[in-house]
Amino acid sequence: MGQTNGTLKPKAVEDLMRMTDFNDKELNQWYQEFQKDAPKGHLSKSEFVKMFRNLFPESDPSQFADHVFRTFDVNKDGVLNFREFIIGLSLTLKGTFDEKLFWAFKIYDVDGNGFISQSELNEIIAAMLALCRTKFPAMLAEELILTLDKNNDGQVSWAEFRKGVNENKSLTKLLKEALDCVTPA
């Protein structure tokens, strides 16, 4: 990423302002913080998990941080550069509900096949419970599959997920609460 003495080059700032909801001052502030945690210019998964632990010191965020890392690491090279980090951060902090909904779908779709299975939901819900220390309904994964899987194939597509959440006020509320819990303030 283009940098000059701890700040981003104007071209990089311009590019990232188009891709995120951060202004130039915020981007440079985040870049300086990123450099503290990633002096090599990228974050490994273990460095990202450590950073996540600092954001959620009262819980165990490691499982959920692994999944967030997976969704942020767009090029799947095993590290996050600043561009991947800030785009993911912008989405989680400043994205619209629909953008966050798509991100949530990608979190739940652990194997990346475009569908969410009950076992994937169980895995993510367990990670969220460890992070949020919140009581989600005990049979949440099963209920979600039953509610969202309109074609009864045992998995939920993005279209089923989006439509089902948007049409079901209690699911919308539950998902908003979950997203609020896993997003640092």
C-alpha positions as CSV (number, residue, x, y, z in Angstrom):
1,M,0.0,0.0,0.0
2,G,1.4,3.4,-0.9
3,Q,2.8,5.1,2.2
4,T,4.8,8.1,3.2
5,N,6.2,8.3,6.7
6,G,3.3,6.5,8.4
7,T,0.6,8.0,6.2
8,L,-0.9,6.8,3.0
9,K,-0.1,8.4,-0.3
10,P,-2.8,10.6,-1.7
11,K,-3.6,8.2,-4.6
12,A,-4.0,5.3,-2.1
13,V,-6.3,7.5,0.1
14,E,-8.4,8.5,-2.9
15,D,-8.7,4.8,-4.0
16,L,-9.7,3.7,-0.5
17,M,-12.2,6.5,0.0
18,R,-14.0,5.2,-3.1
19,M,-14.0,1.7,-1.7
20,T,-14.9,2.4,1.9
21,D,-17.0,4.8,4.0
22,F,-13.9,6.3,5.7
23,N,-12.6,9.8,5.0
24,D,-9.0,10.7,4.5
25,K,-8.3,11.5,8.1
26,E,-9.9,8.2,9.3
27,L,-8.0,6.2,6.8
28,N,-4.7,7.6,7.9
29,Q,-5.6,7.1,11.5
30,W,-6.5,3.5,10.8
31,Y,-3.3,3.0,8.8
32,Q,-1.2,4.2,11.7
33,E,-2.9,1.8,14.0
34,F,-2.6,-1.0,11.5
35,Q,1.2,-0.3,11.2
36,K,1.5,-0.8,15.0
37,D,0.0,-4.2,14.8
38,A,1.5,-5.1,11.4
39,P,5.0,-3.6,11.0
40,K,5.6,-5.9,8.1
41,G,2.6,-4.4,6.2
42,H,0.3,-7.3,6.7
43,L,-1.5,-9.2,9.5
44,S,-1.2,-13.0,9.9
45,K,-4.2,-14.8,11.2
46,S,-2.6,-15.2,14.6
47,E,-1.8,-11.4,14.7
48,F,-5.4,-10.7,13.7
49,V,-6.8,-13.0,16.4
50,K,-4.5,-11.2,19.0
51,M,-5.8,-7.8,17.8
52,F,-9.4,-9.1,18.1
53,R,-8.7,-10.3,21.7
54,N,-7.8,-6.8,22.6
55,L,-11.1,-5.6,21.3
56,F,-13.1,-8.2,23.2
57,P,-11.0,-8.7,26.4
58,E,-14.0,-10.1,28.4
59,S,-14.7,-13.0,26.1
60,D,-13.0,-15.6,23.8
61,P,-13.1,-14.1,20.3
62,S,-10.6,-16.5,18.7
63,Q,-13.0,-18.8,16.9
64,F,-15.1,-15.9,15.6
65,A,-11.9,-13.9,14.7
66,D,-10.8,-16.9,12.5
67,H,-14.0,-16.5,10.5
68,V,-13.8,-12.8,10.2
69,F,-10.2,-13.2,9.0
70,R,-11.5,-15.7,6.4
71,T,-14.0,-13.1,5.0
72,F,-11.5,-10.2,5.1
73,D,-8.7,-12.2,3.3
74,V,-10.2,-11.7,-0.1
75,N,-7.2,-13.0,-2.1
76,K,-6.8,-16.0,0.3
77,D,-3.1,-15.6,0.8
78,G,-3.3,-16.1,4.5
79,V,-2.5,-12.5,5.5
80,L,-4.4,-9.2,5.5
81,N,-2.9,-6.2,3.9
82,F,-4.2,-2.8,4.8
83,R,-6.6,-2.7,1.8
84,E,-8.3,-5.9,2.8
85,F,-8.4,-4.9,6.4
86,I,-9.8,-1.4,5.9
87,I,-12.4,-2.6,3.4
88,G,-13.6,-5.3,5.7
89,L,-13.6,-2.9,8.7
90,S,-15.6,-0.3,6.7
91,L,-18.2,-2.9,5.9
92,T,-18.6,-4.1,9.5
93,L,-18.6,-0.7,11.0
94,K,-20.3,1.5,8.4
95,G,-22.0,-0.8,6.0
96,T,-25.7,-0.8,5.3
97,F,-27.8,-3.5,6.8
98,D,-27.9,-5.3,3.4
99,E,-24.1,-5.1,3.1
100,K,-23.7,-6.5,6.6
101,L,-26.3,-9.2,5.8
102,F,-24.2,-10.3,2.8
103,W,-21.1,-10.3,5.1
104,A,-23.0,-12.4,7.7
105,F,-23.9,-14.8,4.9
106,K,-20.2,-15.1,4.0
107,I,-19.3,-15.7,7.7
108,Y,-21.9,-18.5,7.9
109,D,-20.9,-20.1,4.6
110,V,-17.7,-21.5,6.2
111,D,-16.7,-23.7,3.2
112,G,-17.4,-21.0,0.7
113,N,-19.7,-23.1,-1.5
114,G,-22.4,-20.5,-1.7
115,F,-24.7,-22.3,0.8
116,I,-25.1,-22.4,4.5
117,S,-25.6,-25.8,6.1
118,Q,-26.8,-26.5,9.6
119,S,-23.3,-27.7,10.7
120,E,-21.9,-24.3,9.5
121,L,-24.6,-22.5,11.4
122,N,-23.7,-24.5,14.5
123,E,-20.0,-23.7,14.2
124,I,-20.6,-19.9,13.8
125,I,-23.2,-19.8,16.6
126,A,-20.8,-21.5,18.9
127,A,-18.1,-19.0,18.0
128,M,-20.6,-16.1,18.5
129,L,-21.6,-17.5,21.9
130,A,-17.9,-17.6,23.0
131,L,-17.5,-14.0,21.8
132,C,-20.7,-12.4,22.9
133,R,-21.5,-14.4,26.0
134,T,-25.1,-14.0,25.0
135,K,-27.9,-16.6,25.2
136,F,-29.0,-17.2,21.7
137,P,-31.9,-19.7,21.4
138,A,-30.6,-23.3,22.0
139,M,-32.0,-24.6,18.7
140,L,-31.1,-21.5,16.6
141,A,-29.3,-23.3,13.8
142,E,-32.0,-25.8,13.3
143,E,-34.7,-23.1,13.5
144,L,-32.9,-20.9,11.0
145,I,-32.5,-23.8,8.5
146,L,-36.2,-24.7,8.8
147,T,-37.2,-21.0,8.4
148,L,-34.9,-20.0,5.6
149,D,-34.5,-23.2,3.6
150,K,-37.5,-22.6,1.3
151,N,-36.7,-25.4,-1.2
152,N,-36.0,-27.9,1.6
153,D,-32.6,-29.0,0.3
154,G,-31.0,-28.8,3.7
155,Q,-29.0,-25.7,3.0
156,V,-29.6,-22.0,2.6
157,S,-28.6,-20.0,-0.4
158,W,-27.8,-16.3,-0.4
159,A,-31.2,-15.6,-2.0
160,E,-33.1,-17.6,0.6
161,F,-31.0,-16.0,3.4
162,R,-31.6,-12.5,2.2
163,K,-35.3,-12.9,1.5
164,G,-36.0,-14.9,4.7
165,V,-34.2,-12.4,7.0
166,N,-35.8,-9.4,5.3
167,E,-39.3,-10.9,5.5
168,N,-39.1,-12.1,9.1
169,K,-38.9,-9.3,11.7
170,S,-37.8,-11.5,14.5
171,L,-34.9,-12.9,12.4
172,T,-34.0,-9.4,11.3
173,K,-33.9,-8.3,15.0
174,L,-31.9,-11.4,16.0
175,L,-29.4,-10.9,13.2
176,K,-29.0,-7.1,14.0
177,E,-28.3,-8.0,17.7
178,A,-25.8,-10.6,16.6
179,L,-24.0,-8.2,14.2
180,D,-24.0,-5.5,17.0
181,C,-22.4,-8.0,19.4
182,V,-19.6,-9.1,17.0
183,T,-18.7,-5.6,15.8
184,P,-16.4,-3.6,18.1
185,A,-17.8,-0.3,19.2
